Amino acid sequence: MANRLEELNGRRHFDYVVVGCGGIGSGALYWLSRRAPGNVLGLERFNLYHENGGSQDVSRIIRLMYPAERYLRLTPDTFKTWETIEEESGMQLVYKSGGLIITERGVSDQILDEYEDSLKRHNMPYQRWDHKQLMEHYPQFTAGPGVKALFQKDAGIVDAALGNSLHVQLAQGRGAKVLDNCPVSRIVRRQDGLIEVGTPLANFTCKKLVITAGAWINNILSMIGCHVPVYITQENVTYFGTPHVKEFTADKFPSFVWHSPEHVTYALPVHRISGTKIGINSYSQVVTGDTRTWTPDPVRLQLAIDFCRKRVPKYLGPVIKTKTCLYDMTSDGDFLLDTCAKAGFHDVIVCCGSAHAYKFASLLGKILSEMAVDGVTKYDISEFRWDREGLTDPNFKTITEHSDTGRSKL
């Protein structure tokens, strides 16, 4: 224990403490370190950069296109915050391969129209293609006459594992401290008004506490009498060892989201791992962070194979690996970004990314830093507060199927 703590030189108070150092938490750590150098502590219950939650892996979709206004107005600054990390680190995180939203006539027309309307309102450049135009631009696809697509050139992939690492490393360069394998066991208000955070290693005090605990969010919130309606699902993602690698690199092939009557399928170009990457949203295997099985669902793997055979056959090859990850979804599928003032903790700030936040991870970290340091943020997060129907109405019907108002880990 002494060795774990000696880097702190006996220090037990930090103005800002972040609980959970995954995608959003590492972002908060970084942006707080810019505002309060040497005065930030990160606490992570597992090893840093673990794969127990939902914000690891080498690539995630990033895009400007969102049908919901509350997300689309944030997307430009999402790219800007990643650019800040790239400039400071000298490492590339975002690869603009272009991105597609693909639908099928008669079954998902409305989805494409919603995307297009939002792009028009914000004067964002895009192209609308029929099936022939889609295959002219990307002959890797096999698309029938009912297929339609929107293409946006600035979409692509963001390297999640590298993003997490750079957030932490750059924060440490500004004096932030991080303790991994250090679960939080207690949060209390002290008589002097400070927050005390208990861990097996030591107790720490802070002025502001940021909770970004993913699938373990309610484990932490319950310590201060809060609860957010969240359900956790175990999802699959598969990498195929295509022999046609050159046709699926980020300069030759886009990320895409394909809406069919049965499923929403997402796929990404080759990045780092030499295979193509595909997943099918399910939301069916409900677990907890501590009870997930780690065993991929063979049914969803077969669905991915069948999809590729029909729609993008050269994408296939031997399975390099199929892995599981967790979605932590609020009941309405939207972010939660607010303080815990309703439980008497105005100085505790919580964020739940609802399984589609990684593209926003650095921006969310910046927003959390503004909420912690300034008490407010310049970004419009009014629709992500506690006081909305999906989080307050006990009769609200939990969204368990993808309706794509931004509700996917894409």
N, C-alpha and C positions, 0 to 999 in steps of 0.2 A: 504494500500500500504506500509506504514512504516513497518508493521509487516512482510510483505513478504520480505523486503529488509534488515531488521536489522541484519540478519545473515551475510550479506556482510560487515557490519561495515562501510558503506559509500563507499566501494570500487566500482569503475566503470571501471577499466582496468584489463584485463586478457590477457596474451600473446596468449591464445588459446580459442576460443569460438566454440562450437558445436551447430548447429541448427538442432533439431530433435533428440530425445533420445530414438528411438525405438531400434531394433536389432543392426543395424550397428552403429547408433549414440551412443548408450550406450557402444558399443565396443570401439569406438573412444575415448569416455570419459575416459574409463578405461585405455587404453594404453597410452593416453596422460598424464594421472595422474602419470604414472610410469616414464615418461620422464621429466615432469614438475610439480612436486608435489606442490599443492597449487596455481597453476597458470592456472587453466582450469575452464571454465564456460559452463554449458549445458543449453540450452533454449528449452523448450518443449511447444508447443501451447496448448496441452491438459493435463489432469492429467497424471502423470507418470504411466506407465504400462496400459495405456488405450487400448481399442480394436477397435479403429477407423481405424487403418491402416492395415498393413500386417505382423507384426512381433510379435504377441502375440500367445496365445494358449499354451498348455502344451507339445506338442511334434511336432517335424519336422524330416523328414528323413535326415540322414547324411550318406555319402557314399564316398568311394574311387573311385567307378566306374563313369567315365564320358567319353563319346565318343570324346569330343573335347579336344584337347591338351591344350588349354589355361586354361581350368579349371582343368584338371586332374593333371597338374603339381603343382597346389596349394593344392590339397586335403590332402597330408600328413601333411602339416603344419597347415591345418585347425584343424585336430585332436590335434596337439601339443598345439595350442593356447587354446583350450577348456581344455586341461589337466592342463595348467597353472592356469586357473580360478578354476578348481577343487582342485588343490593343495593348493592354497591360501585360499580358502573358506572352505575347508573340506566337500564340497557338491558334490554329483555326478550329472553330467549333461548329459553325453553320456552313452548310454546303447547299447552295441554291440550285438544286436539280430541276426545279419546277414542280408543281403539284397539280393533281387532278382530283376533281370530285366527279364520280361517274354514277349515272342512274339509268334506269330502264323505263321506257315509255309505258305509261299505264299503271305503274306500280310505285314509282318514286319521283314522279315529275315535280311534285310540290317541293321536294327537298332542293332540287336544282334551282327552281325559281326563287326560293328563299335566299340561297347563296347569291344568286345573280342580283337580286334586289338590294342586298346589303352592299355588294361591291359597287353598284351604281350610286347608291346614296353617298358613299365615301370616295367616289371618283377614283377607284382603284383599277388599274389596268387588268384586263382578263380577256380570254377568248372563249367563245362557245362553239363547240364542235359537234357535228353528227358522227355517226359511227365510221363513215368513210374518212372524214378529216382526222379522227382519232387515230386510225390505222395508218394514214399517210404520215402523220407526225411520229407515231410510235408503232411500227409494224410488228413489234413484239406481241401486241394485243390481237386477240380474235374476238371481234365485236360484231354482234348481229345488228340488223337494221333498227331495232328498238333502243339501241344504246345512245346516250347523249352524255356530254362531258363539259365541264368548265376547266379551263387551264389558267393557272396563275404563275407567272414566271419566277416570282420571288420565294415561292415555297421550296421546301426541301427537307433536309434532316439537320438535327442538332445532336452532337455527340454528348450523350448524357453522362456516361462514366467520366469522361474528361472534364465536362462542365463541373460536376461535383468536386472533383479533385482540385481543379483550378480555383474554385471558390474558396475552398479550405486553405490551400497553399497561400493564396494571395492575402487572405485574412490573417493567417499566421505571420506573414511578412509585416503586417501592421500591428503585431503584438497580440492578436487574438489567441486565446488558449482553447484547446479542445481536449476533452477527456472522453475516450471511447470505452466500451465495455463498462459503462457507468450509468445504469438505469436510475431514473428518478423514483423515489419511494414515498416522498412526502412534500407537500407544498402548504405553507402556513403563513399567515400574517403575523409579524412580530409587533411588539408593543411600540417600537420606534417607527412603525409604518413600513419598514422594509419587508420584502418577500423573502422567506427562507425556503431553500430548496434542499431537501434531504437526499443523499445518495449513499451507497455503501462505502464510498471513499471518504466523504466529508460532507458537511453541510455548508451551503453557500448562500450568501445574501445578494439581493439585487434590487434596483429601483424598478426595472421593467423586465418582465418575463415573456418570451415569445415561444409559443407551443406549435411545433410543426412535426407532430409525431405520427402522421400517416395512419396506418391501420391500428395503431395503439393510441389514437387520439383520446378516446374515452377513458382509457386507463389513467391518463394524466388529468383530464378535465374532471374526473370524478373526485379528485383530491381537493378540489375547490367547490364542489357541489354543482358542477355543470355537466350537461350531457348534450351531445349533438346526435340527431338521428342519422346514423351512418351504417351502411352495410358493406361488408368486405367480401369480395369474390376472388376466387383463384382463376387466373386466365392463362392461356397458352400463347407462346410465340415460337415459331419454327424457322430455322435457317436451313435452306436447301443448297447443296453443293452443285449448283448448275454448271455444266460444262461450257455454257455460253456466257462466261463471266463478263467478257468485253461488252456484251450487249446490255448489261444491267449496271454499269458503273454510273456514278452520279452525273456524269456529263453526257450520258446516253439515255438515261431512263429516269422518270420522275417518281416521286412518292405518289401514292394514290389511295383514295377511299372509294370503295365500290358498294353502293347501296342496292341490294336486291330484296325481294319480298321476304326472304328467310333470314338473311344475315347482313351485317355490315362487316366487310373485309377490308383490311388495310395492309399495305405493303410498301416496302422501302427499297431503294437501290442498294447495291453492295457497298458496305463500308466497314473497313478494318477486318472483321471476320469476312472471309472471302465468299460467303454465301448470300443468297437473297433472303429477305426476311418478310414473313407474313404472319398475320394474326387474324382471328375471327372473334369479334366481341360476342360474349355469351351472357355474362352476369348471372349464370345459373348455379354455379358451385359456391354457395355461401359458406364462408369459413370465418375464423378470427386470425389475427396475426400470429397467435400461438398454436392454433390447431390446423393450419393449412398443411396439406399432405406432401407437397413438393412433387407429386406424381402427375405428369402431364395427362390430359384427357385424350385418349386415342380417338374418340369420336370427332373431336374438333380437329385433330391432326388430319384425319381422313377427309373432313370437309375442306380443309385447306388444300389438300392434294387434288381433290375433285374440282375445286374452283380453278386451280392453276391449269389443270388439263383442259378445261373448257375455255378459259379466258386468256391465259398467258403461258402456253405450254413450255416454252423454253426456260421459264423461271424455275422449273423443276429440276431435281437431281437427287442424289442420295441425301438423306437427312443428316446434316452435320450435328444438329442438336435441336431438341425441343425442350424449352424451359418454361417454368411457371413464374408468374409474378402476381402481385395483389393489386386490385382496384379498391380504393376506399371512397365510396360514393355517398354523398348526402342523399337524403330521401328524394330531393328534387333534381339532383344531378348537378347543381351549381356550386361554385366555390363558397366557402365560408371565410370571410375576412372581417374580423371584428374584435372588440375587447370583450372581456368577461365581466363587464360592469354589472350585468344583471345578477351576478352572484356576489357582488361587492368587491370585485377585483378589476377596477378600471385600468390597472397597470399590468394586467395579463392580456396578451394579444394572441389570438389563435387563427390559424389558417388551415383549412382543409381543401385540397386541390381537386377532389372528386374525380380522380382518375384521368383527367385530361390536362393536367397543369404543367407537365414538364416543359413544354415549349415556352411557358410563361415563368419558369422557375426563377430566373434571375430578376425579372421585373417584380415578381411577387416578393422576393427578398428585399428589393428596393422599397416597395410599398410598406412592408413590415418595418423596415428601418425608419421610414418617415413617421409611421404611426407611433413607434417607440420613442424616437428622439423629439419629434415636433408635436406629437399628440394628434396630428391630422396628416392626411396624404393629399397631394395635389391631383391624384388620379381619382376618377369617378368609380367608386366601389359601392355605391349606395344600394345596389341590388344584391350584394353579397353579405348583407348584415344578418344578424340573428332574427330580427323581427320581420320575417316573411312567412307566408303560409306554409311552405314546404318544411319549415323547421319548427313552427309553433302550433300547427293544427294537428292534433293527435289522430284525426281521421283522414289526413292527407294520404292519398294513395301513392305508395312508394313507386318510383319509376324504376322498373326492372328490365326494360327493353330500350334499346337505343332509339331515340327520337331525333338526335343530332341537332339540338340547340347548343351544341358544344359538348355534349355528354359522351365523350369517348376518349380513350387514352391514345390520342393520335397526335 
